[in-house]
């Protein structure tokens, strides 16, 4: 068949193919891609169907199969991506749990190496007690509690300096 006749045939059938593509997707670009892919695949065997009354049925089946194959391919991609994402999240959670356990152990060791009244003062401060409540508990002035917390914070920063450089 001549290119001119084939071009006219495709122009004529393109409107109907656009309508068929609307049944599969509402995205304009996806519809255009679907119609173009259908016409490209139809070119391979068009000489068998050129004057066949079932030409549009044949084109519809091609379009439907293209859409189904693309859908399946996208689903496989999303399943693989989701599996990878879940694996990455789980492995990072395991690493984070491990790192947090190490950090927690190091903080406990650093606190235990301090004088007991400083460590206990700091633990109470971390637990949410106010300065005046801690001062009443130890029966010392509030300023002493503030000094202990400040000094404890500075000593812990020195002992845990390795974690500061990792950030």
C-alpha positions as CSV (number, residue, x, y, z in Angstrom):
1,X,0.0,0.0,0.0
2,X,1.2,3.5,-0.7
3,X,2.4,5.8,2.1
4,X,-0.3,8.4,1.1
5,X,-3.1,5.9,1.4
6,X,-1.7,4.5,4.7
7,X,-1.3,8.0,6.1
8,X,-4.9,8.9,5.2
9,X,-6.1,5.6,6.8
10,X,-4.2,6.3,10.0
11,X,-5.5,9.9,10.2
12,X,-9.0,8.6,9.7
13,X,-8.7,5.9,12.4
14,X,-6.8,8.1,14.9
15,X,-9.9,9.7,16.3
16,X,-11.5,6.4,17.0
17,X,-8.2,5.1,18.5
18,X,-8.2,8.3,20.8
19,X,-11.7,7.3,21.9
20,X,-10.5,3.8,22.7
21,X,-7.5,5.1,24.6
22,X,-9.8,7.2,26.7
23,X,-11.3,4.0,28.1
24,X,-7.9,3.0,29.5
25,X,-6.5,6.3,30.8
26,X,-7.5,9.9,31.2
27,X,-4.0,11.3,31.0
28,X,-3.5,13.1,27.6
29,X,0.1,12.1,27.2
30,X,-0.6,8.5,28.0
31,X,-3.4,8.4,25.5
32,X,-1.2,9.8,22.8
33,X,1.6,7.3,23.6
34,X,-0.9,4.5,23.5
35,X,-2.3,5.5,20.1
36,X,1.2,6.0,18.7
37,X,2.4,2.6,20.0
38,X,-0.7,0.9,18.6
39,X,-0.2,2.5,15.1
40,X,3.5,1.5,15.2
41,X,2.7,-2.1,16.1
42,X,-0.1,-2.2,13.5
43,X,2.3,-1.2,10.8
44,X,4.0,-4.6,11.0
45,X,1.0,-6.5,9.8
46,X,-1.3,-3.8,8.3
47,X,-1.2,-5.4,4.8
48,X,-3.2,-8.3,6.3
49,X,-6.0,-6.1,7.6
50,X,-6.0,-3.1,5.3
51,X,-9.4,-3.8,3.7
52,X,-10.7,-6.0,6.5
53,X,-14.0,-4.9,8.1
54,X,-12.5,-6.0,11.4
55,X,-9.6,-3.5,11.2
56,X,-10.7,-1.4,14.2
57,X,-11.3,-4.6,16.3
58,X,-7.8,-5.6,15.5
59,X,-6.4,-2.2,16.5
60,X,-8.4,-2.2,19.7
61,X,-7.0,-5.6,20.7
62,X,-3.5,-4.3,20.0
63,X,-4.1,-1.2,22.1
64,X,-5.6,-3.2,25.0
65,X,-2.6,-5.6,25.0
66,X,-0.2,-2.7,25.0
67,X,-2.0,-1.1,27.9
68,X,-2.2,-4.3,29.9
69,X,1.5,-5.0,29.3
70,X,2.5,-1.5,30.4
71,X,0.3,-1.8,33.5
72,X,1.8,-5.1,34.5
73,X,5.3,-3.7,33.9
74,X,4.6,-0.6,36.1
75,X,3.1,-2.9,38.8
76,X,6.3,-5.0,38.8
77,X,8.4,-1.9,39.1
78,X,6.4,-0.6,42.0
79,X,6.5,-3.9,43.8
80,X,10.3,-4.1,43.4
81,X,10.6,-0.5,44.4
82,X,8.4,-1.0,47.5
83,X,10.4,-4.1,48.5
84,X,13.6,-2.2,48.1
85,X,12.3,0.7,50.1
86,X,11.1,-1.5,52.9
87,X,14.4,-3.4,52.9
88,X,16.3,-0.1,53.1
89,X,14.0,1.3,55.9
90,X,14.3,-2.0,57.9
91,X,18.1,-2.1,57.5
92,X,18.5,1.5,58.4
93,X,16.2,0.9,61.5
94,X,18.5,-2.0,62.5
95,X,21.5,0.2,62.1
96,X,19.8,3.1,64.0
97,X,18.8,0.7,66.8
98,X,22.4,-0.6,67.0
99,X,23.8,2.9,67.0
100,X,21.3,4.1,69.6
101,X,22.2,1.2,71.9
102,X,25.9,2.1,71.5
103,X,25.3,5.7,72.2
104,X,23.1,4.9,75.2
105,X,25.8,2.7,76.6
106,X,28.4,5.3,76.2
107,X,26.3,8.0,77.8
108,X,25.6,5.7,80.8
109,X,29.3,5.0,81.1
110,X,30.2,8.6,80.9
111,X,27.6,9.5,83.5
112,X,28.7,6.7,85.8
113,X,32.3,8.0,85.6
114,X,31.2,11.4,87.2
115,X,30.8,12.0,90.9
116,X,27.5,10.5,92.1
117,X,25.8,13.8,93.1
118,X,26.6,15.3,89.7
119,X,25.3,12.3,87.8
120,X,22.2,12.0,90.0
121,X,21.5,15.8,89.6
122,X,21.9,15.5,85.8
123,X,19.6,12.4,85.6
124,X,16.9,14.3,87.5
125,X,17.3,17.3,85.2
126,X,16.9,15.0,82.2
127,X,13.8,13.4,83.8
128,X,12.2,16.9,83.7
129,X,12.6,18.1,87.3
130,X,13.0,21.8,87.8
131,X,16.1,23.4,89.3
132,X,14.2,24.2,92.6
133,X,12.9,20.7,92.9
134,X,16.3,19.2,92.5
135,X,17.7,21.7,95.0
136,X,15.1,20.7,97.5
137,X,15.8,17.0,97.0
138,X,19.6,17.5,97.6
139,X,19.0,20.2,100.2
140,X,21.4,22.6,98.5
141,X,21.0,26.1,96.9
142,X,19.5,26.3,93.4
143,X,22.7,27.9,92.1
144,X,24.7,24.8,93.1
145,X,22.3,22.7,91.1
146,X,22.7,25.0,88.1
147,X,26.5,24.8,88.4
148,X,26.4,21.0,88.7
149,X,24.3,20.6,85.6
150,X,26.5,23.0,83.7
151,X,29.7,21.3,84.7
152,X,28.2,17.8,84.1
153,X,27.1,18.9,80.6
154,X,30.6,20.2,79.8
155,X,32.2,17.0,81.1
156,X,29.8,14.8,79.1
157,X,30.5,16.9,76.0
158,X,34.2,16.2,76.4
159,X,33.8,12.5,77.1
160,X,31.4,12.1,74.1
161,X,33.2,14.3,71.7
162,X,33.7,11.5,69.3
163,X,29.9,11.6,68.5
164,X,30.1,15.3,67.9
165,X,32.7,14.9,65.2
166,X,30.5,12.2,63.4
167,X,27.7,14.6,62.6
